[in-house]
Amino acid sequence: MWEQRGASKRLIGFSRATSDHAFNATIWDVVVHPDFQSKGLGKALMRQVIKKLRSEDISNITLFADPQVVEFYRGLGFMQDPEGIKGMFWYPD
Ligand SMILES: CC(C)(COP(=O)(O)OP(=O)(O)OC[C@H]1O[C@@H](n2cnc3c(N)ncnc32)[C@H](O)[C@@H]1OP(=O)(O)O)[C@@H](O)C(=O)NCCC(=O)NCCS
């Protein structure tokens, strides 16, 4: 997401997704510049990413939410542990 002022363009929001181009995608690194937060831009950015993934027929969209943003994602329709499914992590010893 960019702010355009005359000829100058500034990056103010960012998100990316990885996908298997069939069923599944995971959204990463959702961020809105602090000066532009709480104006609905994060929601608009997420809706755009979801729209793009849906246009490619992706039906399962996942993400990892920091604890302080769980409600942000819930407002967009994301569910925690649907049908009891748990995210699991592996780290080297
Ligand atoms: C999380 C983030 C992307 C939200 O973007 P934003 O532009 O401030 O959010 P919006 O203004 O679009 O808010 C959309 C809705 O979510 C709510 N919301 C936003 N941040 C929230 C939070 N941290 N907790 C609960 N609700 C939140 C808003 O109140 C708003 O609710 P409404 O639709 O009922 O009015 C932004 O705060 C950010 O970049 N934070 C730092 C990076 C980060 O934590 N990213 C997530 C990593 S998992």
The ligand as an SDF file (V2000), in Angstrom:
LIG
                    3D

 48 50  0  0  0  0  0  0  0  0999 V2000
   -2.3450   -4.7870   13.0630 C   0  0  0  0  0  0  0  0  0  0  0  0
   -2.3580   -3.6640   12.0410 C   0  0  0  0  0  0  0  0  0  0  0  0
   -1.9400   -4.1760   10.6790 C   0  0  0  0  0  0  0  0  0  0  0  0
   -3.8020   -3.1190   11.9640 C   0  0  0  0  0  0  0  0  0  0  0  0
   -3.8620   -2.1050   10.9600 O   0  0  0  0  0  0  0  0  0  0  0  0
   -4.7510   -0.8030   11.1480 P   0  0  0  0  0  0  0  0  0  0  0  0
   -4.7390   -0.0530    9.8580 O   0  0  0  0  0  0  0  0  0  0  0  0
   -4.3360   -0.0680   12.3570 O   0  0  0  0  0  0  0  0  0  0  0  0
   -6.1800   -1.4640   11.4190 O   0  0  0  0  0  0  0  0  0  0  0  0
   -7.6140   -0.9190   10.9420 P   0  0  0  0  0  0  0  0  0  0  0  0
   -7.6770    0.5540   11.2120 O   0  0  0  0  0  0  0  0  0  0  0  0
   -7.8840   -1.3510    9.5430 O   0  0  0  0  0  0  0  0  0  0  0  0
   -8.5680   -1.6860   11.9500 O   0  0  0  0  0  0  0  0  0  0  0  0
   -9.5890   -2.5570   11.4920 C   0  0  0  0  0  0  0  0  0  0  0  0
  -10.3820   -3.0160   12.6950 C   0  0  0  0  0  0  0  0  0  0  0  0
   -9.5460   -3.7930   13.5560 O   0  0  0  0  0  0  0  0  0  0  0  0
   -9.4920   -3.2200   14.8550 C   0  0  0  0  0  0  0  0  0  0  0  0
   -8.1050   -3.3500   15.3300 N   0  0  0  0  0  0  0  0  0  0  0  0
   -7.0000   -2.8410   14.7670 C   0  0  0  0  0  0  0  0  0  0  0  0
   -5.9100   -3.1900   15.4680 N   0  0  0  0  0  0  0  0  0  0  0  0
   -6.3640   -3.9510   16.5050 C   0  0  0  0  0  0  0  0  0  0  0  0
   -5.7310   -4.6160   17.5860 C   0  0  0  0  0  0  0  0  0  0  0  0
   -4.4130   -4.5860   17.7550 N   0  0  0  0  0  0  0  0  0  0  0  0
   -6.5270   -5.3220   18.4580 N   0  0  0  0  0  0  0  0  0  0  0  0
   -7.8730   -5.3660   18.2950 C   0  0  0  0  0  0  0  0  0  0  0  0
   -8.5150   -4.7480   17.2810 N   0  0  0  0  0  0  0  0  0  0  0  0
   -7.7780   -4.0520   16.4060 C   0  0  0  0  0  0  0  0  0  0  0  0
   -9.8960   -1.7670   14.6610 C   0  0  0  0  0  0  0  0  0  0  0  0
  -10.4430   -1.2300   15.8410 O   0  0  0  0  0  0  0  0  0  0  0  0
  -10.9200   -1.8760   13.5590 C   0  0  0  0  0  0  0  0  0  0  0  0
  -12.1470   -2.2930   14.0990 O   0  0  0  0  0  0  0  0  0  0  0  0
  -13.5500   -1.8830   13.4060 P   0  0  0  0  0  0  0  0  0  0  0  0
  -13.5570   -2.4660   12.0290 O   0  0  0  0  0  0  0  0  0  0  0  0
  -14.5760   -2.4820   14.3210 O   0  0  0  0  0  0  0  0  0  0  0  0
  -13.5660   -0.3790   13.3860 O   0  0  0  0  0  0  0  0  0  0  0  0
   -1.4540   -2.4840   12.4880 C   0  0  0  0  0  0  0  0  0  0  0  0
   -1.8230   -2.0690   13.7630 O   0  0  0  0  0  0  0  0  0  0  0  0
    0.0290   -2.8360   12.4890 C   0  0  0  0  0  0  0  0  0  0  0  0
    0.7240   -2.6950   11.4630 O   0  0  0  0  0  0  0  0  0  0  0  0
    0.5490   -3.2460   13.6710 N   0  0  0  0  0  0  0  0  0  0  0  0
    1.9790   -3.5510   13.8040 C   0  0  0  0  0  0  0  0  0  0  0  0
    2.3670   -4.8160   13.0760 C   0  0  0  0  0  0  0  0  0  0  0  0
    1.6000   -6.0240   13.5470 C   0  0  0  0  0  0  0  0  0  0  0  0
    1.3910   -6.2260   14.7300 O   0  0  0  0  0  0  0  0  0  0  0  0
    1.1770   -6.8270   12.5470 N   0  0  0  0  0  0  0  0  0  0  0  0
    0.5070   -8.0890   12.8000 C   0  0  0  0  0  0  0  0  0  0  0  0
    1.5100   -9.1820   13.0240 C   0  0  0  0  0  0  0  0  0  0  0  0
    0.7130  -10.7560   13.2880 S   0  0  0  0  0  0  0  0  0  0  0  0
  1  2  1  0
  2  3  1  0
  2  4  1  0
  2 36  1  0
  4  5  1  0
  5  6  1  0
  6  7  2  0
  6  8  1  0
  6  9  1  0
  9 10  1  0
 10 11  2  0
 10 12  1  0
 10 13  1  0
 13 14  1  0
 14 15  1  0
 15 16  1  0
 15 30  1  0
 16 17  1  0
 17 18  1  0
 17 28  1  0
 18 19  1  0
 18 27  1  0
 19 20  2  0
 20 21  1  0
 21 22  1  0
 21 27  2  0
 22 23  1  0
 22 24  2  0
 24 25  1  0
 25 26  2  0
 26 27  1  0
 28 29  1  0
 28 30  1  0
 30 31  1  0
 31 32  1  0
 32 33  2  0
 32 34  1  0
 32 35  1  0
 36 37  1  0
 36 38  1  0
 38 39  2  0
 38 40  1  0
 40 41  1  0
 41 42  1  0
 42 43  1  0
 43 44  2  0
 43 45  1  0
 45 46  1  0
 46 47  1  0
 47 48  1  0
M  END
$$$$
